[in-house]
Amino acid sequence: MDRSARTLAALAGVLAATLLVGGCTLPPFAPDTGGHSAAAKQPPGAANWNPCPDTPRELTHHSPPPNMRYDCATITVPRQWPTGATPGASISPGGAGPAGTFDIALIRARSTRQSDRIGSLVINPGGPGASGVDTAVYLSYGAAFGGLPDEVTRRFDIVGFDPRGVKRSSPVKCISDADLDANFGAEPDPETPAEFADVAALAKRISAGCGAKYGDQLSLFSTEQAARDIDAVRSAVGDRQLSYLGYSYGTLLGATYAQLFPRNVRAMVLDGAVDPKQDAVAGSESQAKGFEKAFDDFGAWCTATPAKCPIAPDARAAVTAALEKARVSPARGSDGRTATPGWIFYGIVSSLYSESGWEQLANAVKQLEGGDPSQIFQLADQYAERDPNGHYSNQFDANLVVGCADEAKRPTADQARTLLGQWRTKYPLFGPPLAAGLLTCANWPAPADPYPTGKADGSAPILVVGTTGDPATPYEQTQRLADMLGVGRVLTWEGEGHTAYPQTTCIADAVDGYLVNGTLPPEGKRCPGR
């Protein structure tokens, strides 16, 4: 893989939402949004930046671009911000930094060709659980590598942060590698009572393990707490107002910030919109519908381009047959793992986040027919952040902890079981696993700390970007988020995959004009797929 392809693949990986496992439940909440000054009254000092050229080198396996300088810093934030937070933050979770604070890791990419500097563009890639430090690095490699356009890197410092609990920022870790293997390998359609009981027991065991380690402190990893941290980041980089680019779950994080600190928003791009008002069931069903559509689009591509798709003409039949065969006699990989239906399912999911993954999915299923699961494991491991030694990052620990902290209305196991049967009919491939995913927070051992779902009165206009073929954050959520905020302007990409910017010139020009000059695209602006 050449440098450009490697960077593009890594960027696609970090922008892949992990909403399927823990963060698919998005409860409604209408709190007091008057606490605009909570962070502003207690900002940290300016960040103490130190050169860190090894960080981009380790992530990309290549030297940093010659025109880009990388500096890193760590700031501290209260575990519990004083307004609208969960009480009782005095207990220190193991490995999460000094009592009373969390560490937030930052990276700043600054072009040596910078001119007419506007400030910092703060990045969040979503998840919850994905690293903004990693994403800022990939995006800073420039347009030639699928990153940000040169106009943006010339006018802004690119600043990434790992949210509280994620990777370098007081990481939360409470799921063993063995349980993560069991989770990803589990039956995606637990149809029999015994299969459902096994999936429910695993979810309960994982929840109990997180509760045993962190207790009520789990509530401190909520989206509202992380949104308040963003204002500390804004202060630490020295900006009077925030310029922000959020993808996927990052749109929920950004929308929460805009409600809490509307007058601190200079410009905000929310790409791959999450509808904050949908509850857990609606959020999961929306994804089931979105992934079914994406798979149908993949199937249509297979039929239209059989030379590139060895499982043509009927991709759905080929995948269904692969899943059924795996239930009886799963293929064994070189590392000793068996390619159960669960691993196959996550290999499929991984490929549907971008149209560029369709050909690899077709080849992986074809190889699986011949008894070779290596490509399916490669796809699933990329999604799961599982390394060749069987170790996981903390992405899914954070995903689970944040998702459950946000959920005020947690579905029961009985509700999940009922929906599983209903969604099997409506969404045969993706409905059952998304219904079973509702079990993740059913026995969560800590109180919820829901985020607000009101207007961002007083904020600058916010650009909300949606993709018509987005499986993870389906397009219909775009207008809903814009309407909820009251200051949103929708930009549409008629493309495939999860998130749009900066994939085409039309999208990039519209977003760049807004970020740099504050110029919104025309009402109803739509960009073609290619």
C-alpha positions, 0 to 999 in steps of 0.5 A: 500500500502506498503512502496515499492509500495508507493514509486514506485507509487510516482516515476512513477507519477513524471516521467509521462510527462505532455506533453499532455497539454502544452509542446507538441509543440517543435519548431525548432531554430538555435541560436548562441550557443557561450554563454558558459561562461554566467553562469560561469561568474556569479555563485552564492556562494556555496549552504548553506545546512541545514538538512531537514529530514521532506521533504522525510518524508512528500513525502513518509509518511515514515521515510528516509532510515537510511543510507541517509542524506537529506539537502536542500538549496535555490540559487538565479538566474537572472530572465533573464540571460545575453546571449540569453534571452528575454529583459525586466526582471525588472518587478517582477511577483507576488509571484516570489521572489525579483525583478531581481531574482528567487529562485531555491530550491535544495535537496541533498541526501547523503549516509552515506556509500558514498565512492570514491565520484565523485560529484553530480548527478543532477536530472530532471524528466521532465514535464515541471512542475515536481519537481526535489526535489520530484524525487531526494527523491524517487530515493534516497530510493534505488534499493529496492524501485525502486530507484537508484542502490546502486553503484550510491548513493554510488558514488554521492550525489543525487541532485534534483532541482525544475526548475524556476516556479515549486513548491518550486522555485518561482512558477508560478500560473495563472490557477484557480482550476475551470478552471483546472477542466474544462480543464481535464473534457472537451470533448476530441474529440470536434467534433461539432462546439459548442464543439470546440468553448467551448474548444477554449474559455477555452484555450483562457481564461486560456491564458488571465489569465496568461497574466494578471498576468505575462505579458511579464514575461512569457517568462522568464520561458523558457527552455533556461533560466532554462538550464542556471539555471542548470549551477548555480546549478552545481556551487553551489554544487561545481562541476567543471563539471555536471553529469546529469540525465534527464527524458522526458522533462528533456532530452530537458532541458539537451540537451539545457544545453549541447549546451550552456555549452558543456565543463561543461558536465562530464556525461549526461543521457537523458532517454525518449528523446524529439526531439527538432527539431520537431515543435508543430504539429509533436510533438503532432502527434508523441504522438498521434501515441505513445499513440495509440500504447501503448493502442494497447499493453494494448489491446493485454495484455488484450486479452492474460491475461483475468484473469487480465483484466475484459474488455477482450477480446476487451479493445478498444471497452470497452473504446469506449463504456465507453466514449460514455455512459459518453457523455449521462449519466456520472456516478457521483463520491462521491465528486459530480463530473461527470465522463465526457469523459475528466476525463475518457480520462485522467484516460486512459492516466495516466495508459499508462505511465507504464505497471504496470498501465494496470491492474488498468485501466482495473478494473477502466473501468469495475467499470465504466460500473457498475456506479462507477467512483472512480478508473477512478477519482483516475487515472486522479487525480494522473495525474493531481496532484489534491488533494481530496479537489479539489486543484491542484499543480502548475504542469500544470501552469508551464507546460503551461507557459514553453511550450508556452514560448518555442514555436516560431511557434504557431498553430492557432485555424483553424489549430487545427480544421483541424488536429482534423478531420484528426487525428480522422481517423488516431488516433481515441482515442488520435488524437483529444485531441492532436489536440485540445491541440494545442489550448493551445498556440494559443493565448499566450500573451507573446513572445517566447524564443526558445531553441537551436537545434544544436550540443553540440560540445566539450561535453563529450559523452551523453547517450540517452535512448529510450523505444520501447513502450514509448507513451509520448516520442516515440522511434523514437525520441531517435536517432534524439536527439542523432544525433542532439547533435552529441555526443549521444550514443543510448541505447534501452530498448525493454519495455513498458511505459515511460522511462527506467532507472533503471527498469531492470538490463541490463539498470541499468548496462549500465547506471551505468557504464557510470555514474560512469566510463564514459564507454558507452554501445556498439553501438546498445546496446538493453536490453530486456523488462524483 
